[in-house]
């Protein structure tokens, strides 16, 4: 408990930050105004990160809420229980797929696989817990490509949800349709992890100005480099939901409702690399100026931390197929603040 309190205090006192530094060693002494060029390159590197940091941070916050795909308003009184597995994926900045997203942005995607189990309590209450823990020492997927070579990873996700069945089941049409109940819940979830990768990084920088022999050349340049990157995240979420349930011919249970989540935490990146910066611009690479197109050796480091939205209102819709004690569940959740962040979740469980 003391450790959790310390983590929360760190979250409260930690603000998001973003910083990129570039050091350029020119190919020869004819280059000048290097600090201006370094600043221009650094701004372009930082711009890509800033445009996408908020989307990625929100994908972690939404994924953190997943792990409880249950299509029944109540587990029942003790010793009734349920247990199962679930896989959820959060997708942010979905406008990207409709070509409506801001230029330079891409979707944020985060998965959260868990095992979950719960049991009934007295007074129409039940409680459900979830857990997932995985690290490279347990299994090495041996990802090794030119783009990325996995060096290390750690992932932990856990939480609990307390539910109260406010309205119980009621028959509407015998054997065909019934009201499955109305349930309120509160939950707390924590997700932490890190991924370390190395690889080769290619990037293009546009609208930069290179000063060579006291002449300015506006051009585009390409960087071919090796890199090392560490991505880490820690998100703590408190959530509340109100869910209504409808049963159709016993086989299908539909559920829908609204939720509200508050988040504290961060998504951080530490990205560094070095390589050769070159150009193919014909005004600069002609035989009388710089035929090899080599501008110099570029080293960069980009250190960034982004916080998810403090408050995320959500809408939930799902369906569960009842095969006696075995239940197959699928649901989706939408971020009502922008209606472009969604989750998809599936699971299988038993309820006794």
ZINOR-V608907 format. One record per residue. SS is DSSP state (h for helix, s for strand, l for the rest). OMEGA is omega in whole degrees, -180 to 180 (none if undefined). NEAR is the number of other C-alpha atoms within 8 Angstrom. Layout:
[[SS & OMEGA & NEAR] [SS & OMEGA & NEAR]]
This chain:
[[l & 179 & 4] [h & -180 & 5] [h & 180 & 6] [h & 179 & 7] [h & 179 & 8] [h & 178 & 8] [h & 180 & 8] [h & 179 & 10] [h & 177 & 8] [h & 179 & 8] [h & -176 & 11] [h & -175 & 8] [h & -176 & 6] [l & 178 & 6] [l & 177 & 7] [l & 178 & 9] [s & -180 & 7] [s & -178 & 10] [s & 175 & 8] [s & 176 & 12] [s & 180 & 8] [s & 173 & 12] [s & -177 & 8] [s & 174 & 10] [s & -174 & 7] [s & -177 & 10] [l & 176 & 9] [l & -172 & 6] [l & -180 & 6] [l & 178 & 7] [s & 177 & 13] [s & -177 & 10] [l & -179 & 8] [h & 179 & 9] [h & 178 & 6] [h & 179 & 7] [h & 178 & 11] [h & 180 & 11] [h & 180 & 9] [h & 179 & 9] [h & -180 & 11] [h & 179 & 12] [h & 180 & 9] [h & 176 & 9] [h & -177 & 10] [h & -177 & 12] [h & 180 & 8] [h & -179 & 10] [h & -178 & 9] [h & -179 & 9] [h & -173 & 9] [h & -177 & 12] [h & -177 & 11] [h & 179 & 11] [h & -178 & 11] [h & 179 & 13] [h & 179 & 14] [h & 178 & 13] [h & 177 & 15] [h & -180 & 15] [h & 179 & 13] [h & 179 & 10] [h & -179 & 14] [h & -179 & 14] [l & -175 & 9] [l & 177 & 10] [l & -179 & 13] [l & -179 & 8] [l & -177 & 12] [l & -177 & 6] [l & 177 & 12] [l & -176 & 8] [l & -178 & 13] [l & 173 & 12] [l & -177 & 13] [l & 179 & 11] [l & 176 & 12] [l & 19 & 9] [l & 176 & 6] [l & -176 & 11] [s & 175 & 13] [s & 177 & 12] [s & -180 & 11] [s & 177 & 11] [s & -179 & 11] [s & 174 & 15] [s & 179 & 12] [s & 179 & 14] [s & 176 & 12] [s & 180 & 16] [s & 178 & 13] [s & -176 & 14] [l & 180 & 12] [h & 175 & 12] [h & 180 & 9] [h & -176 & 12] [h & 175 & 7] [h & -178 & 7] [l & 178 & 6] [l & -178 & 7] [l & 177 & 12] [l & 179 & 6] [l & 179 & 4] [l & 179 & 6] [l & 177 & 10] [l & -177 & 8] [l & 170 & 12] [s & -177 & 14] [s & 176 & 11] [s & 180 & 10] [s & 179 & 9] [s & 175 & 12] [s & -178 & 10] [s & 161 & 12] [s & -178 & 12] [s & 179 & 14] [s & -180 & 11] [s & 178 & 12] [s & -179 & 15] [s & 176 & 16] [l & 177 & 11] [l & 174 & 8] [l & 178 & 4] [l & 176 & 12] [s & 165 & 13] [s & -178 & 16] [s & -178 & 12] [s & 176 & 12] [s & 179 & 11] [s & -179 & 14] [s & 170 & 11] [s & 178 & 11] [s & -177 & 8] [s & 177 & 8] [s & -174 & 10] [l & -179 & 10] [l & 177 & 5] [l & 178 & 6] [l & 180 & 6] [l & 180 & 6] [l & 175 & 5] [l & 176 & 5] [l & -177 & 7] [s & 177 & 7] [l & 177 & 7] [l & -177 & 7] [l & -176 & 8] [l & 173 & 11] [s & -176 & 11] [s & 180 & 12] [s & -177 & 8] [s & 172 & 10] [s & 175 & 11] [s & -178 & 11] [s & 174 & 12] [s & 179 & 11] [s & 177 & 15] [s & -180 & 11] [s & 180 & 11] [s & 180 & 11] [s & 175 & 11] [s & -176 & 11] [s & 176 & 12] [s & -180 & 11] [s & -174 & 13] [s & 176 & 9] [s & -178 & 7] [l & -179 & 9] [l & 177 & 8] [s & -179 & 8] [s & 175 & 8] [s & 174 & 8] [s & -176 & 7] [l & 179 & 7] [l & -177 & 6] [l & -170 & 9] [s & 177 & 13] [s & 174 & 13] [s & -173 & 11] [s & 178 & 14] [s & 177 & 14] [s & -174 & 13] [s & 173 & 14] [s & -179 & 12] [s & 170 & 11] [s & -177 & 11] [s & 175 & 12] [s & -175 & 11] [s & 177 & 13] [s & 176 & 12] [s & -179 & 13] [s & 177 & 11] [s & 175 & 11] [s & 176 & 12] [s & 177 & 12] [s & -180 & 12] [s & 170 & 12] [s & 180 & 13] [s & 179 & 12] [s & -173 & 11] [s & 176 & 11] [s & -179 & 8] [s & 177 & 7] [s & 180 & 8] [s & -176 & 10] [s & 173 & 7] [s & 172 & 7] [s & -180 & 12] [s & 179 & 9] [s & 178 & 12] [s & -176 & 11] [s & -176 & 10] [l & 176 & 7] [l & 178 & 8] [s & 179 & 6] [s & 179 & 8] [s & 173 & 10] [s & -176 & 8] [s & 173 & 11] [s & -178 & 12] [s & 180 & 12] [s & 177 & 11] [s & 172 & 13] [s & -171 & 11] [s & 166 & 11] [s & -176 & 11] [s & 169 & 12] [s & -176 & 11] [s & 173 & 11] [s & 176 & 11] [s & 180 & 11] [s & -179 & 11] [s & 172 & 13] [s & -177 & 11] [s & 176 & 14] [s & -174 & 14] [s & 168 & 15] [s & -175 & 11] [s & 175 & 12] [s & -179 & 11] [s & 171 & 11] [s & -172 & 11] [s & 175 & 12] [s & -173 & 12] [s & 176 & 15] [s & 178 & 12] [s & 180 & 13] [s & 178 & 11] [l & -179 & 8] [l & -174 & 10] [l & -175 & 9] [s & 173 & 11] [s & 178 & 16] [s & 178 & 13] [s & -178 & 13] [s & 180 & 11] [s & -175 & 11] [s & 179 & 11] [s & 177 & 12] [s & -178 & 11] [s & 172 & 13] [s & -173 & 11] [s & 170 & 13] [s & 179 & 13] [s & -177 & 11] [s & 168 & 14] [s & -173 & 16] [s & 175 & 11] [s & 172 & 12] [s & -170 & 11] [s & 179 & 11] [s & -180 & 11] [s & 175 & 12] [s & -179 & 11] [s & -177 & 11] [s & 177 & 12] [s & -176 & 13] [s & 176 & 11] [l & 175 & 12] [l & -179 & 9] [l & -175 & 9] [l & 179 & 6] [l & -178 & 6] [l & -173 & 11] [l & 178 & 13] [l & -172 & 9] [l & -177 & 6] [l & -178 & 5] [l & -174 & 7] [l & -173 & 10] [l & -179 & 9] [l & 177 & 5] [l & -178 & 11] [s & 178 & 10] [s & 178 & 10] [s & 178 & 12] [s & -175 & 12] [s & 172 & 13] [s & -179 & 11] [s & 172 & 12] [s & 180 & 11] [s & -179 & 14] [s & -172 & 11] [s & 175 & 12] [s & -177 & 12] [s & -179 & 12] [l & 177 & 13] [l & 176 & 14] [l & -178 & 8] [l & -178 & 8] [s & 179 & 8] [s & 173 & 11] [s & -175 & 11] [s & 171 & 13] [s & -175 & 12] [s & 173 & 13] [s & -180 & 11] [s & 178 & 12] [s & 177 & 12] [s & 176 & 13] [s & -175 & 10] [s & 177 & 12] [s & -174 & 8] [l & -178 & 5] [l & 179 & 8] [s & -179 & 10] [s & 175 & 13] [s & -171 & 12] [s & 173 & 14] [s & 177 & 12] [s & 179 & 12] [s & 180 & 11] [s & -178 & 11] [s & 174 & 12] [s & -176 & 13] [l & 180 & 9] [l & 180 & 7] [l & 178 & 6] [l & 176 & 8] [l & 175 & 10] [l & -176 & 13] [s & 172 & 13] [s & 171 & 13] [s & -175 & 11] [s & 176 & 13] [s & 180 & 12] [s & 174 & 12] [s & -177 & 11] [s & 171 & 11] [s & 178 & 10] [s & -176 & 11] [l & none & 6]]
